Amino acid sequence: MQALIQRVLTANVSINGQVISQIERGLLLFLGFEKDDSFLVTEKLLAKILNYRVFPDDKDKMNHSVCDIRGELLIVSQFTLAANTQKGLRPSFSSAMHPSQSKVLFDEFVALAKRTHGGMARVEQGQFGADMQIALVNDGPVTFMLQQY
């Protein structure tokens, strides 16, 4: 499972020109699911994301997590993160999870995020499988790729 996280001041998801979800200060999270991923993997990755220290303290050191600052989350499924790009000039998606299985894990991930973080801050999501436009103001910029197996 791949997760690209970006520290943002604001982010939103639009479909056909309509904003369907948006957040203020927090994390924009793109998820890519691979064939062997499971709910246990999603639980571990969410715990890491929620506790990953990417927000500055009073000395401008990355010592605070999204939980510490009560930051918001915007979670977007991104199939292309599961691509294998090692050979050739076209990505291979042979290791990507089938969309029907990915949707189940995505929905479970979002539900778990809402249960564990939603009491502190807003947790929003994109629309699985849709052609989405993502707008964001990256804070820093600060972007990390996290993996969980």
C-alpha positions in Angstrom: 0.0 0.0 0.0 1.3 3.4 -1.0 0.4 6.7 0.6 1.6 10.1 -0.7 1.0 12.7 2.0 1.2 16.4 1.5 1.1 19.0 4.3 -1.4 21.6 3.1 -2.9 24.9 4.1 -6.0 24.1 2.1 -7.1 21.4 -0.4 -10.2 20.4 -2.3 -11.6 17.9 -4.7 -13.8 18.8 -7.6 -15.8 16.7 -10.1 -17.2 18.4 -13.2 -16.4 21.8 -11.7 -18.2 21.2 -8.4 -16.3 21.1 -5.2 -17.3 17.9 -3.4 -14.9 18.1 -0.4 -12.4 20.4 1.1 -10.1 20.9 4.1 -8.1 23.6 5.7 -4.7 23.0 7.4 -3.8 19.3 7.5 -2.9 16.5 5.2 -3.9 15.6 1.7 -3.5 11.9 1.4 -3.4 9.9 -1.8 -3.8 6.1 -1.4 -2.7 3.4 -3.9 -3.7 -0.2 -3.1 -1.7 -3.3 -4.2 -2.9 -6.9 -4.6 -1.6 -8.2 -1.2 -3.0 -5.3 0.9 -5.5 -6.0 3.6 -7.4 -4.2 6.3 -4.5 -4.9 8.7 -2.2 -3.0 6.4 -4.6 -0.1 6.2 -4.8 0.1 10.0 -1.0 0.2 10.3 -0.6 2.8 7.6 -3.4 5.0 9.1 -1.7 4.9 12.5 1.6 5.9 10.9 0.0 8.8 9.0 -1.9 10.1 12.0 1.3 10.1 14.1 3.9 11.0 11.4 5.5 14.2 12.6 5.5 16.7 9.7 4.2 19.9 11.3 6.5 22.4 12.9 6.9 23.1 16.6 7.8 26.6 17.9 11.5 26.0 16.9 10.4 25.2 13.3 11.3 21.5 13.7 8.9 18.8 12.4 7.8 17.5 15.8 4.0 17.6 15.6 1.6 15.1 13.9 -1.7 15.9 12.3 -3.3 14.7 15.5 -1.1 17.0 17.6 -2.3 20.1 15.7 -5.9 18.8 15.2 -5.3 19.1 11.5 -7.8 18.0 8.9 -7.6 15.1 6.4 -8.6 14.8 2.8 -8.3 11.2 1.6 -8.2 10.4 -2.2 -7.8 7.0 -3.9 -5.1 7.2 -6.5 -4.7 4.0 -8.6 -1.5 5.2 -10.3 0.5 5.1 -7.1 0.5 1.3 -7.4 2.2 1.5 -10.8 5.5 -0.3 -11.5 7.7 2.2 -13.4 11.0 0.3 -13.4 10.9 -0.9 -17.0 10.0 0.8 -20.3 8.2 4.0 -20.9 4.7 3.0 -19.9 3.6 2.2 -16.3 2.5 -1.3 -15.5 -0.4 -1.8 -13.2 0.0 -5.5 -12.7 0.6 -5.2 -9.0 -2.4 -2.9 -8.4 -5.5 -4.3 -6.6 -8.6 -4.8 -8.6 -10.9 -1.8 -8.3 -13.8 -3.6 -6.6 -11.4 -4.8 -3.8 -9.7 -1.4 -3.7 -13.0 0.4 -3.1 -13.7 -1.9 -0.1 -10.3 -1.1 1.5 -10.6 2.6 0.6 -14.1 2.8 2.3 -12.7 0.9 5.3 -9.7 3.3 5.5 -11.9 6.4 5.4 -14.3 4.9 8.0 -11.4 4.1 10.3 -10.0 7.6 9.8 -13.3 9.2 10.7 -13.6 7.0 13.8 -10.1 7.6 15.1 -9.5 11.2 13.9 -12.9 12.6 13.1 -13.6 13.5 16.7 -10.6 15.9 16.6 -10.9 17.4 13.1 -12.7 17.2 9.8 -12.0 14.0 7.6 -13.1 14.4 4.0 -12.7 12.1 1.0 -12.6 12.1 -2.8 -15.0 10.0 -4.9 -13.5 6.5 -5.6 -13.0 5.9 -9.3 -14.1 9.4 -10.4 -12.2 11.8 -12.7 -11.3 14.3 -10.0 -9.5 17.6 -10.0 -7.4 18.2 -6.9 -6.5 21.8 -5.9 -4.1 22.4 -3.0 -1.8 24.8 -1.4 1.2 22.7 -0.3 2.7 24.0 3.0 6.4 24.0 2.8 6.3 22.2 0.4 6.2 19.1 2.5 5.5 15.8 0.7 6.3 12.2 1.8 5.8 8.8 0.3 4.9 6.2 2.9 4.6 2.5 2.3 3.1 -0.3 4.4 3.4 -4.0 3.8 
